[in-house]
Amino acid sequence: MAAAADPERRQQQLLLAIDQGTTSTRAIVFDTDGQIRSVAQRELPQIYPAPGWVEHDADEIWNATVAVCREALAAGRLKAADILSIGIANQRETTVIWERRTGRPIHNAVVWQDRRTADLCDGLVEAGYSPLVQVRTGLLIDPYFSATKISWILDRVDGAREAAERGELAFGTIDSFLLWRLTGGAVHATDATNAARTMLFDVVRQQWDDDLLRLFRVPRALLPAVLDNAADFGVARPDLLGGPVPIGGMAGDQQAAAVGQGCFAPGMIKSTYGTGCFAVCQTGSTLVASTHRLLGTLCYRLYGTPAYALEGSIFTAGAAVQWLRDGLKLIGTASETEELASSIADTGGVYLVPAFTGLGAPHWDSAARGAILGLTRNTSIAAVVRATLEAVCYQTRDLMLAMEKDGAARPTALRVDGGMVANDWLLQFLADILDLPVERPVITETTALGAAFLAGLQAGAYQSLDEIAARWRSDKVFTPRMDPARREALYRGWLDAVARTRGHAIRTGADGAGAE
């Protein structure tokens, strides 16, 4: 793999990671040992036009990205010439379409959580297209992925479909949109892991699929080039950071986290606890065709060779804690949840199912909606908070059991990362309910770290994946200590609670008006 940086720049050995997530945009400068030199972050406002709809302002994402990159350099007293390469990690599936001439988005970004195309997806499933989609992409037909979002935007914005057919518009997930802006429109590309989440990419042949493009009515002229995760993605404009900086790494956030966690051998598994929860189990050269409603997907592609993964996606994890804080006003900060959860022996039979935008794996029920069950006059704020944290752990067990049923070997440990893993109570309950050791790394910003590692690999800072894996360090291991009978009783209660939330969504029309 050719190095993207000159020798003088390589001597600096600093990497800038852009971590553009669902609720925030971060820039982190790492040295090549994986240690953090400086950080900057800005929260990202959410837009909810109708029940089940979630949007972002793509221009706001861009402005925040430039701002945090500049702030991170300033915080580290660094300049552009100090940075060896830039790596980008991003919220996956979130869909942006923009004008090639101006770079202007034609609609708000439609976020991965958004369920507005549920009826379209249901129709495709009923028409029998599920086997085709799963064989080609490893995915299930669901509003989660980009394909139906693209079609929705093209059909709702005046003249957009015709402009797309003429080649005047460009589609991208957030990585691709940021790359376009960073390079001043010089590069319209994505990486293989993000392409694999569009429902348009054949993950075996590693190319856009014409049959799927026809099925979802997506013009090929919209699509970006697809590159490896460590590749020459171009150069950031000099005016942005005070000088040109190569861009050498790109991956969807969960795949970037798998790289940051050193999951380079089949059977290794990580779970990220951010807005949602995503468990990724590396399966090597084998693309698993799940029979338990998980996703076969890419873990990464390097040197033209794909490594696959089995993934379980939970739509709501940290977002539920955010709801406790901002929606219900039960807490002032997320950090309060640890003390509240540990202040009581149990929830008193309370379960919270955070199906705010439907249920992800292994249920894939877009009609499910959130519920709190088992309430009594004695139910306290602490019980609701604890039930929210417990729900994250129960959902993880749902995923792990589905992976075992799909033939994945039981792992020896679960590596975890994301904003929620600072909570020791949460990780102990997770180990207890999984009956599995849970490992928290020293650097929990593994999404950004993975993006940095990929950029460093392209730039020649690392010669192999083994060099990257050797930089992983454990901070703390949580071992199971719950009585098995209690573990199973709690989990049975969870399954009953989930069953009671299924099929309760109020469908929304194109104008957002509710309809039963």
Secondary structure as UniProt FT lines:
FT   HELIX           7..10
FT   TURN            11..12
FT   STRAND          14..20
FT   STRAND          24..31
FT   TURN            32..33
FT   STRAND          36..43
FT   TURN            51..52
FT   STRAND          55..56
FT   HELIX           58..75
FT   TURN            76..77
FT   HELIX           80..82
FT   STRAND          85..90
FT   STRAND          95..99
FT   TURN            100..102
FT   STRAND          109..110
FT   TURN            112..113
FT   TURN            116..117
FT   HELIX           118..126
FT   TURN            127..128
FT   HELIX           130..137
FT   TURN            143..144
FT   HELIX           146..156
FT   TURN            158..159
FT   HELIX           160..165
FT   TURN            166..167
FT   STRAND          169..173
FT   HELIX           174..182
FT   TURN            183..185
FT   STRAND          189..191
FT   HELIX           192..195
FT   TURN            196..199
FT   STRAND          201..202
FT   TURN            203..206
FT   STRAND          207..208
FT   HELIX           210..216
FT   HELIX           220..222
FT   STRAND          225..227
FT   STRAND          235..236
FT   HELIX           238..241
FT   STRAND          245..252
FT   HELIX           253..260
FT   TURN            261..262
FT   TURN            266..267
FT   STRAND          269..273
FT   STRAND          277..284
FT   STRAND          295..302
FT   TURN            303..304
FT   STRAND          305..314
FT   HELIX           318..326
FT   TURN            334..335
FT   HELIX           336..342
FT   STRAND          351..353
FT   TURN            356..357
FT   TURN            361..363
FT   TURN            366..367
FT   STRAND          371..373
FT   TURN            377..378
FT   HELIX           381..405
FT   TURN            406..407
FT   STRAND          414..417
FT   HELIX           419..422
FT   HELIX           424..434
FT   STRAND          438..441
FT   HELIX           446..459
FT   HELIX           465..469
FT   TURN            470..471
FT   STRAND          474..478
FT   HELIX           484..499
FT   TURN            500..503
FT   STRAND          507..508
FT   TURN            510..511
FT   STRAND          514..515
//
